[in-house]
Amino acid sequence: MKFVGHYRITAPRLAVWEALNDTEVLKACIPGCDRIEWVDSENLEASITVNLGIMKPTFKGDLALSNVEPARAYTLSGGGRGGLLGLARGAADIELQDWGLANEACILTFEAHGEVSGSIEKLGSKLVGKSAQGVIDRFFDRFAAQIDAQAIPVDTEDTAEPEHN
């Protein structure tokens, strides 16, 4: 499964970066997140309950940050075990770019991929993909509310800087 998104967030890039690294903000934004905490400066542990319609498995696992460019970009990768249902693994490249005449907003771009194995795989990629897309959509709605901003989905051509007249 692959997911790509571009959001114009009506908050400065540095504020968005700080929120993306704040476990209290993340816990409030990730649907079903029971726990997320830093283990060290590059690793987190998390417990997330996922709604798959007929099932609600809890995945417990680790997340790691790599390719970190402070206040600009990082790769978040990890995996978790959902009990008897199997494993989920994935990674996301996240990039922030200033946007606006006074850099009052930023463009958050992400490219993510994931895979599941075990019994959960038998549910079908369509159901799992739909559930994952719902989590992404709810994350950005909640994230914007947490930082008192708006997260507006944009097409790639809408990410260009506005003209300075």
PyMOL commands that place a pseudoatom at each C-alpha (Angstrom):
pseudoatom trace, name=CA, resn=MET, resi=1, chain=A, elem=C, hetatm=0, pos=[0.000, 0.000, 0.000]
pseudoatom trace, name=CA, resn=LYS, resi=2, chain=A, elem=C, hetatm=0, pos=[1.226, 3.458, -0.861]
pseudoatom trace, name=CA, resn=PHE, resi=3, chain=A, elem=C, hetatm=0, pos=[-0.074, 6.823, 0.304]
pseudoatom trace, name=CA, resn=VAL, resi=4, chain=A, elem=C, hetatm=0, pos=[0.971, 10.295, -0.839]
pseudoatom trace, name=CA, resn=GLY, resi=5, chain=A, elem=C, hetatm=0, pos=[-0.294, 13.613, 0.428]
pseudoatom trace, name=CA, resn=HIS, resi=6, chain=A, elem=C, hetatm=0, pos=[0.311, 17.351, 0.370]
pseudoatom trace, name=CA, resn=TYR, resi=7, chain=A, elem=C, hetatm=0, pos=[-1.204, 19.646, 2.985]
pseudoatom trace, name=CA, resn=ARG, resi=8, chain=A, elem=C, hetatm=0, pos=[-0.953, 23.401, 3.374]
pseudoatom trace, name=CA, resn=ILE, resi=9, chain=A, elem=C, hetatm=0, pos=[-0.861, 23.961, 7.116]
pseudoatom trace, name=CA, resn=THR, resi=10, chain=A, elem=C, hetatm=0, pos=[-1.646, 27.469, 8.319]
pseudoatom trace, name=CA, resn=ALA, resi=11, chain=A, elem=C, hetatm=0, pos=[1.155, 27.558, 10.873]
pseudoatom trace, name=CA, resn=PRO, resi=12, chain=A, elem=C, hetatm=0, pos=[4.872, 28.339, 10.558]
pseudoatom trace, name=CA, resn=ARG, resi=13, chain=A, elem=C, hetatm=0, pos=[7.139, 25.443, 9.582]
pseudoatom trace, name=CA, resn=LEU, resi=14, chain=A, elem=C, hetatm=0, pos=[8.995, 25.455, 12.935]
pseudoatom trace, name=CA, resn=ALA, resi=15, chain=A, elem=C, hetatm=0, pos=[5.727, 25.193, 14.917]
pseudoatom trace, name=CA, resn=VAL, resi=16, chain=A, elem=C, hetatm=0, pos=[4.616, 22.280, 12.732]
pseudoatom trace, name=CA, resn=TRP, resi=17, chain=A, elem=C, hetatm=0, pos=[7.996, 20.560, 13.172]
pseudoatom trace, name=CA, resn=GLU, resi=18, chain=A, elem=C, hetatm=0, pos=[7.842, 20.911, 16.946]
pseudoatom trace, name=CA, resn=ALA, resi=19, chain=A, elem=C, hetatm=0, pos=[4.306, 19.502, 17.027]
pseudoatom trace, name=CA, resn=LEU, resi=20, chain=A, elem=C, hetatm=0, pos=[5.326, 16.543, 14.829]
pseudoatom trace, name=CA, resn=ASN, resi=21, chain=A, elem=C, hetatm=0, pos=[7.932, 15.675, 17.463]
pseudoatom trace, name=CA, resn=ASP, resi=22, chain=A, elem=C, hetatm=0, pos=[5.744, 16.208, 20.544]
pseudoatom trace, name=CA, resn=THR, resi=23, chain=A, elem=C, hetatm=0, pos=[4.399, 12.899, 21.861]
pseudoatom trace, name=CA, resn=GLU, resi=24, chain=A, elem=C, hetatm=0, pos=[1.438, 14.557, 23.609]
pseudoatom trace, name=CA, resn=VAL, resi=25, chain=A, elem=C, hetatm=0, pos=[0.362, 16.156, 20.324]
pseudoatom trace, name=CA, resn=LEU, resi=26, chain=A, elem=C, hetatm=0, pos=[0.911, 12.902, 18.427]
pseudoatom trace, name=CA, resn=LYS, resi=27, chain=A, elem=C, hetatm=0, pos=[-1.054, 10.870, 20.964]
pseudoatom trace, name=CA, resn=ALA, resi=28, chain=A, elem=C, hetatm=0, pos=[-3.978, 13.275, 20.609]
pseudoatom trace, name=CA, resn=CYS, resi=29, chain=A, elem=C, hetatm=0, pos=[-3.781, 13.166, 16.796]
pseudoatom trace, name=CA, resn=ILE, resi=30, chain=A, elem=C, hetatm=0, pos=[-3.203, 9.501, 15.964]
pseudoatom trace, name=CA, resn=PRO, resi=31, chain=A, elem=C, hetatm=0, pos=[-6.579, 7.744, 16.007]
pseudoatom trace, name=CA, resn=GLY, resi=32, chain=A, elem=C, hetatm=0, pos=[-6.525, 4.875, 18.492]
pseudoatom trace, name=CA, resn=CYS, resi=33, chain=A, elem=C, hetatm=0, pos=[-3.159, 5.837, 19.991]
pseudoatom trace, name=CA, resn=ASP, resi=34, chain=A, elem=C, hetatm=0, pos=[-3.057, 4.507, 23.541]
pseudoatom trace, name=CA, resn=ARG, resi=35, chain=A, elem=C, hetatm=0, pos=[0.598, 5.315, 24.162]
pseudoatom trace, name=CA, resn=ILE, resi=36, chain=A, elem=C, hetatm=0, pos=[3.541, 6.907, 22.390]
pseudoatom trace, name=CA, resn=GLU, resi=37, chain=A, elem=C, hetatm=0, pos=[6.775, 7.839, 24.091]
pseudoatom trace, name=CA, resn=TRP, resi=38, chain=A, elem=C, hetatm=0, pos=[10.370, 8.574, 23.254]
pseudoatom trace, name=CA, resn=VAL, resi=39, chain=A, elem=C, hetatm=0, pos=[12.855, 5.822, 24.105]
pseudoatom trace, name=CA, resn=ASP, resi=40, chain=A, elem=C, hetatm=0, pos=[15.786, 7.995, 23.007]
pseudoatom trace, name=CA, resn=SER, resi=41, chain=A, elem=C, hetatm=0, pos=[16.328, 10.892, 20.588]
pseudoatom trace, name=CA, resn=GLU, resi=42, chain=A, elem=C, hetatm=0, pos=[15.524, 8.803, 17.497]
pseudoatom trace, name=CA, resn=ASN, resi=43, chain=A, elem=C, hetatm=0, pos=[13.207, 6.017, 18.686]
pseudoatom trace, name=CA, resn=LEU, resi=44, chain=A, elem=C, hetatm=0, pos=[9.666, 5.786, 19.999]
pseudoatom trace, name=CA, resn=GLU, resi=45, chain=A, elem=C, hetatm=0, pos=[7.460, 3.036, 21.360]
pseudoatom trace, name=CA, resn=ALA, resi=46, chain=A, elem=C, hetatm=0, pos=[3.758, 3.088, 20.580]
pseudoatom trace, name=CA, resn=SER, resi=47, chain=A, elem=C, hetatm=0, pos=[0.528, 1.214, 21.139]
pseudoatom trace, name=CA, resn=ILE, resi=48, chain=A, elem=C, hetatm=0, pos=[-2.261, 1.913, 18.645]
pseudoatom trace, name=CA, resn=THR, resi=49, chain=A, elem=C, hetatm=0, pos=[-5.697, 0.327, 18.334]
pseudoatom trace, name=CA, resn=VAL, resi=50, chain=A, elem=C, hetatm=0, pos=[-6.875, 0.212, 14.720]
pseudoatom trace, name=CA, resn=ASN, resi=51, chain=A, elem=C, hetatm=0, pos=[-10.519, 0.001, 13.667]
pseudoatom trace, name=CA, resn=LEU, resi=52, chain=A, elem=C, hetatm=0, pos=[-10.804, -2.512, 10.829]
pseudoatom trace, name=CA, resn=GLY, resi=53, chain=A, elem=C, hetatm=0, pos=[-14.583, -2.662, 10.881]
pseudoatom trace, name=CA, resn=ILE, resi=54, chain=A, elem=C, hetatm=0, pos=[-15.189, -6.116, 12.309]
pseudoatom trace, name=CA, resn=MET, resi=55, chain=A, elem=C, hetatm=0, pos=[-11.944, -6.127, 14.323]
pseudoatom trace, name=CA, resn=LYS, resi=56, chain=A, elem=C, hetatm=0, pos=[-10.046, -3.640, 16.459]
pseudoatom trace, name=CA, resn=PRO, resi=57, chain=A, elem=C, hetatm=0, pos=[-6.530, -5.019, 16.952]
pseudoatom trace, name=CA, resn=THR, resi=58, chain=A, elem=C, hetatm=0, pos=[-3.984, -3.200, 19.091]
pseudoatom trace, name=CA, resn=PHE, resi=59, chain=A, elem=C, hetatm=0, pos=[-0.554, -2.936, 17.520]
pseudoatom trace, name=CA, resn=LYS, resi=60, chain=A, elem=C, hetatm=0, pos=[2.431, -2.519, 19.817]
pseudoatom trace, name=CA, resn=GLY, resi=61, chain=A, elem=C, hetatm=0, pos=[5.713, -1.616, 18.241]
pseudoatom trace, name=CA, resn=ASP, resi=62, chain=A, elem=C, hetatm=0, pos=[8.638, 0.645, 17.641]
pseudoatom trace, name=CA, resn=LEU, resi=63, chain=A, elem=C, hetatm=0, pos=[9.120, 3.710, 15.454]
pseudoatom trace, name=CA, resn=ALA, resi=64, chain=A, elem=C, hetatm=0, pos=[12.464, 5.128, 14.352]
pseudoatom trace, name=CA, resn=LEU, resi=65, chain=A, elem=C, hetatm=0, pos=[13.410, 8.514, 12.914]
pseudoatom trace, name=CA, resn=SER, resi=66, chain=A, elem=C, hetatm=0, pos=[16.137, 8.657, 10.283]
pseudoatom trace, name=CA, resn=ASN, resi=67, chain=A, elem=C, hetatm=0, pos=[17.357, 11.045, 7.585]
pseudoatom trace, name=CA, resn=VAL, resi=68, chain=A, elem=C, hetatm=0, pos=[16.580, 13.873, 10.008]
pseudoatom trace, name=CA, resn=GLU, resi=69, chain=A, elem=C, hetatm=0, pos=[17.021, 17.409, 8.679]
pseudoatom trace, name=CA, resn=PRO, resi=70, chain=A, elem=C, hetatm=0, pos=[15.875, 19.484, 11.685]
pseudoatom trace, name=CA, resn=ALA, resi=71, chain=A, elem=C, hetatm=0, pos=[12.757, 21.553, 11.002]
pseudoatom trace, name=CA, resn=ARG, resi=72, chain=A, elem=C, hetatm=0, pos=[12.708, 20.299, 7.381]
pseudoatom trace, name=CA, resn=ALA, resi=73, chain=A, elem=C, hetatm=0, pos=[12.347, 16.531, 6.957]
pseudoatom trace, name=CA, resn=TYR, resi=74, chain=A, elem=C, hetatm=0, pos=[12.637, 13.033, 8.342]
pseudoatom trace, name=CA, resn=THR, resi=75, chain=A, elem=C, hetatm=0, pos=[11.794, 9.436, 7.633]
pseudoatom trace, name=CA, resn=LEU, resi=76, chain=A, elem=C, hetatm=0, pos=[9.598, 7.664, 10.164]
pseudoatom trace, name=CA, resn=SER, resi=77, chain=A, elem=C, hetatm=0, pos=[9.661, 3.876, 9.957]
pseudoatom trace, name=CA, resn=GLY, resi=78, chain=A, elem=C, hetatm=0, pos=[8.455, 1.116, 12.169]
pseudoatom trace, name=CA, resn=GLY, resi=79, chain=A, elem=C, hetatm=0, pos=[6.436, -1.941, 12.758]
pseudoatom trace, name=CA, resn=GLY, resi=80, chain=A, elem=C, hetatm=0, pos=[4.073, -3.441, 15.236]
pseudoatom trace, name=CA, resn=ARG, resi=81, chain=A, elem=C, hetatm=0, pos=[2.543, -6.726, 16.211]
pseudoatom trace, name=CA, resn=GLY, resi=82, chain=A, elem=C, hetatm=0, pos=[-1.235, -6.976, 16.371]
pseudoatom trace, name=CA, resn=GLY, resi=83, chain=A, elem=C, hetatm=0, pos=[-1.425, -10.106, 18.499]
pseudoatom trace, name=CA, resn=LEU, resi=84, chain=A, elem=C, hetatm=0, pos=[-2.750, -13.106, 16.596]
pseudoatom trace, name=CA, resn=LEU, resi=85, chain=A, elem=C, hetatm=0, pos=[-3.662, -10.930, 13.610]
pseudoatom trace, name=CA, resn=GLY, resi=86, chain=A, elem=C, hetatm=0, pos=[-0.061, -10.489, 12.512]
pseudoatom trace, name=CA, resn=LEU, resi=87, chain=A, elem=C, hetatm=0, pos=[2.353, -7.701, 11.744]
pseudoatom trace, name=CA, resn=ALA, resi=88, chain=A, elem=C, hetatm=0, pos=[2.203, -4.244, 10.204]
pseudoatom trace, name=CA, resn=ARG, resi=89, chain=A, elem=C, hetatm=0, pos=[5.287, -2.453, 8.894]
pseudoatom trace, name=CA, resn=GLY, resi=90, chain=A, elem=C, hetatm=0, pos=[5.691, 0.843, 7.152]
pseudoatom trace, name=CA, resn=ALA, resi=91, chain=A, elem=C, hetatm=0, pos=[7.642, 4.010, 6.578]
pseudoatom trace, name=CA, resn=ALA, resi=92, chain=A, elem=C, hetatm=0, pos=[6.879, 7.610, 5.689]
pseudoatom trace, name=CA, resn=ASP, resi=93, chain=A, elem=C, hetatm=0, pos=[9.070, 10.362, 4.287]
pseudoatom trace, name=CA, resn=ILE, resi=94, chain=A, elem=C, hetatm=0, pos=[7.862, 13.698, 5.639]
pseudoatom trace, name=CA, resn=GLU, resi=95, chain=A, elem=C, hetatm=0, pos=[9.020, 17.072, 4.332]
pseudoatom trace, name=CA, resn=LEU, resi=96, chain=A, elem=C, hetatm=0, pos=[8.125, 20.631, 5.342]
pseudoatom trace, name=CA, resn=GLN, resi=97, chain=A, elem=C, hetatm=0, pos=[8.522, 23.697, 3.121]
pseudoatom trace, name=CA, resn=ASP, resi=98, chain=A, elem=C, hetatm=0, pos=[7.832, 27.313, 3.992]
pseudoatom trace, name=CA, resn=TRP, resi=99, chain=A, elem=C, hetatm=0, pos=[4.819, 28.783, 2.212]
pseudoatom trace, name=CA, resn=GLY, resi=100, chain=A, elem=C, hetatm=0, pos=[3.404, 32.274, 2.026]
pseudoatom trace, name=CA, resn=LEU, resi=101, chain=A, elem=C, hetatm=0, pos=[4.741, 35.781, 1.700]
pseudoatom trace, name=CA, resn=ALA, resi=102, chain=A, elem=C, hetatm=0, pos=[5.930, 35.844, 5.314]
pseudoatom trace, name=CA, resn=ASN, resi=103, chain=A, elem=C, hetatm=0, pos=[6.334, 32.071, 5.746]
pseudoatom trace, name=CA, resn=GLU, resi=104, chain=A, elem=C, hetatm=0, pos=[3.144, 32.104, 7.809]
pseudoatom trace, name=CA, resn=ALA, resi=105, chain=A, elem=C, hetatm=0, pos=[2.276, 28.612, 6.586]
pseudoatom trace, name=CA, resn=CYS, resi=106, chain=A, elem=C, hetatm=0, pos=[4.023, 25.518, 5.327]
pseudoatom trace, name=CA, resn=ILE, resi=107, chain=A, elem=C, hetatm=0, pos=[3.483, 22.653, 2.941]
pseudoatom trace, name=CA, resn=LEU, resi=108, chain=A, elem=C, hetatm=0, pos=[3.729, 19.208, 4.512]
pseudoatom trace, name=CA, resn=THR, resi=109, chain=A, elem=C, hetatm=0, pos=[4.403, 16.484, 1.962]
pseudoatom trace, name=CA, resn=PHE, resi=110, chain=A, elem=C, hetatm=0, pos=[4.437, 12.820, 2.844]
pseudoatom trace, name=CA, resn=GLU, resi=111, chain=A, elem=C, hetatm=0, pos=[5.016, 9.630, 0.950]
pseudoatom trace, name=CA, resn=ALA, resi=112, chain=A, elem=C, hetatm=0, pos=[4.255, 6.482, 2.908]
pseudoatom trace, name=CA, resn=HIS, resi=113, chain=A, elem=C, hetatm=0, pos=[4.103, 2.792, 2.246]
pseudoatom trace, name=CA, resn=GLY, resi=114, chain=A, elem=C, hetatm=0, pos=[3.046, -0.092, 4.406]
pseudoatom trace, name=CA, resn=GLU, resi=115, chain=A, elem=C, hetatm=0, pos=[2.457, -3.796, 4.423]
pseudoatom trace, name=CA, resn=VAL, resi=116, chain=A, elem=C, hetatm=0, pos=[0.733, -6.295, 6.630]
pseudoatom trace, name=CA, resn=SER, resi=117, chain=A, elem=C, hetatm=0, pos=[1.277, -10.002, 7.131]
pseudoatom trace, name=CA, resn=GLY, resi=118, chain=A, elem=C, hetatm=0, pos=[-0.488, -12.782, 8.949]
pseudoatom trace, name=CA, resn=SER, resi=119, chain=A, elem=C, hetatm=0, pos=[-4.228, -13.083, 9.450]
pseudoatom trace, name=CA, resn=ILE, resi=120, chain=A, elem=C, hetatm=0, pos=[-4.780, -9.356, 8.936]
pseudoatom trace, name=CA, resn=GLU, resi=121, chain=A, elem=C, hetatm=0, pos=[-3.538, -9.752, 5.359]
pseudoatom trace, name=CA, resn=LYS, resi=122, chain=A, elem=C, hetatm=0, pos=[-6.548, -11.979, 4.655]
pseudoatom trace, name=CA, resn=LEU, resi=123, chain=A, elem=C, hetatm=0, pos=[-8.889, -9.037, 5.286]
pseudoatom trace, name=CA, resn=GLY, resi=124, chain=A, elem=C, hetatm=0, pos=[-7.752, -7.697, 1.950]
pseudoatom trace, name=CA, resn=SER, resi=125, chain=A, elem=C, hetatm=0, pos=[-5.706, -4.720, 0.915]
pseudoatom trace, name=CA, resn=LYS, resi=126, chain=A, elem=C, hetatm=0, pos=[-8.828, -2.709, 0.036]
pseudoatom trace, name=CA, resn=LEU, resi=127, chain=A, elem=C, hetatm=0, pos=[-10.202, -2.822, 3.605]
pseudoatom trace, name=CA, resn=VAL, resi=128, chain=A, elem=C, hetatm=0, pos=[-6.800, -2.271, 5.200]
pseudoatom trace, name=CA, resn=GLY, resi=129, chain=A, elem=C, hetatm=0, pos=[-5.986, 0.548, 2.752]
pseudoatom trace, name=CA, resn=LYS, resi=130, chain=A, elem=C, hetatm=0, pos=[-9.345, 2.241, 3.369]
pseudoatom trace, name=CA, resn=SER, resi=131, chain=A, elem=C, hetatm=0, pos=[-8.766, 2.025, 7.117]
pseudoatom trace, name=CA, resn=ALA, resi=132, chain=A, elem=C, hetatm=0, pos=[-5.249, 3.472, 6.747]
pseudoatom trace, name=CA, resn=GLN, resi=133, chain=A, elem=C, hetatm=0, pos=[-6.521, 6.363, 4.609]
pseudoatom trace, name=CA, resn=GLY, resi=134, chain=A, elem=C, hetatm=0, pos=[-9.147, 7.106, 7.264]
pseudoatom trace, name=CA, resn=VAL, resi=135, chain=A, elem=C, hetatm=0, pos=[-6.423, 7.240, 9.913]
pseudoatom trace, name=CA, resn=ILE, resi=136, chain=A, elem=C, hetatm=0, pos=[-4.402, 9.661, 7.761]
pseudoatom trace, name=CA, resn=ASP, resi=137, chain=A, elem=C, hetatm=0, pos=[-7.399, 11.940, 7.193]
pseudoatom trace, name=CA, resn=ARG, resi=138, chain=A, elem=C, hetatm=0, pos=[-8.349, 11.984, 10.882]
pseudoatom trace, name=CA, resn=PHE, resi=139, chain=A, elem=C, hetatm=0, pos=[-4.711, 12.575, 11.872]
pseudoatom trace, name=CA, resn=PHE, resi=140, chain=A, elem=C, hetatm=0, pos=[-4.501, 15.781, 9.832]
pseudoatom trace, name=CA, resn=ASP, resi=141, chain=A, elem=C, hetatm=0, pos=[-7.875, 17.039, 11.080]
pseudoatom trace, name=CA, resn=ARG, resi=142, chain=A, elem=C, hetatm=0, pos=[-6.783, 16.483, 14.684]
pseudoatom trace, name=CA, resn=PHE, resi=143, chain=A, elem=C, hetatm=0, pos=[-3.261, 17.791, 14.075]
pseudoatom trace, name=CA, resn=ALA, resi=144, chain=A, elem=C, hetatm=0, pos=[-4.584, 21.076, 12.714]
pseudoatom trace, name=CA, resn=ALA, resi=145, chain=A, elem=C, hetatm=0, pos=[-6.876, 21.451, 15.731]
pseudoatom trace, name=CA, resn=GLN, resi=146, chain=A, elem=C, hetatm=0, pos=[-4.005, 20.719, 18.137]
pseudoatom trace, name=CA, resn=ILE, resi=147, chain=A, elem=C, hetatm=0, pos=[-1.863, 23.513, 16.713]
pseudoatom trace, name=CA, resn=ASP, resi=148, chain=A, elem=C, hetatm=0, pos=[-4.810, 25.884, 16.162]
pseudoatom trace, name=CA, resn=ALA, resi=149, chain=A, elem=C, hetatm=0, pos=[-4.404, 25.851, 12.389]
pseudoatom trace, name=CA, resn=GLN, resi=150, chain=A, elem=C, hetatm=0, pos=[-5.971, 24.439, 9.256]
pseudoatom trace, name=CA, resn=ALA, resi=151, chain=A, elem=C, hetatm=0, pos=[-4.596, 21.513, 7.246]
pseudoatom trace, name=CA, resn=ILE, resi=152, chain=A, elem=C, hetatm=0, pos=[-5.804, 21.902, 3.688]
pseudoatom trace, name=CA, resn=PRO, resi=153, chain=A, elem=C, hetatm=0, pos=[-5.193, 19.069, 1.217]
pseudoatom trace, name=CA, resn=VAL, resi=154, chain=A, elem=C, hetatm=0, pos=[-3.594, 20.512, -1.928]
pseudoatom trace, name=CA, resn=ASP, resi=155, chain=A, elem=C, hetatm=0, pos=[-2.552, 19.260, -5.339]
pseudoatom trace, name=CA, resn=THR, resi=156, chain=A, elem=C, hetatm=0, pos=[1.139, 19.435, -6.140]
pseudoatom trace, name=CA, resn=GLU, resi=157, chain=A, elem=C, hetatm=0, pos=[0.607, 22.457, -8.416]
pseudoatom trace, name=CA, resn=ASP, resi=158, chain=A, elem=C, hetatm=0, pos=[-0.965, 24.292, -5.443]
pseudoatom trace, name=CA, resn=THR, resi=159, chain=A, elem=C, hetatm=0, pos=[2.229, 23.960, -3.404]
pseudoatom trace, name=CA, resn=ALA, resi=160, chain=A, elem=C, hetatm=0, pos=[4.085, 26.646, -5.367]
pseudoatom trace, name=CA, resn=GLU, resi=161, chain=A, elem=C, hetatm=0, pos=[4.809, 29.875, -3.545]
pseudoatom trace, name=CA, resn=PRO, resi=162, chain=A, elem=C, hetatm=0, pos=[2.272, 32.648, -4.133]
pseudoatom trace, name=CA, resn=GLU, resi=163, chain=A, elem=C, hetatm=0, pos=[3.540, 35.370, -6.448]
pseudoatom trace, name=CA, resn=HIS, resi=164, chain=A, elem=C, hetatm=0, pos=[5.101, 38.415, -4.811]
pseudoatom trace, name=CA, resn=ASN, resi=165, chain=A, elem=C, hetatm=0, pos=[3.648, 41.509, -6.501]
for i in range(1, 165): cmd.bond("trace and resi %d" % i, "trace and resi %d" % (i + 1))
show_as sticks, trace
zoom trace
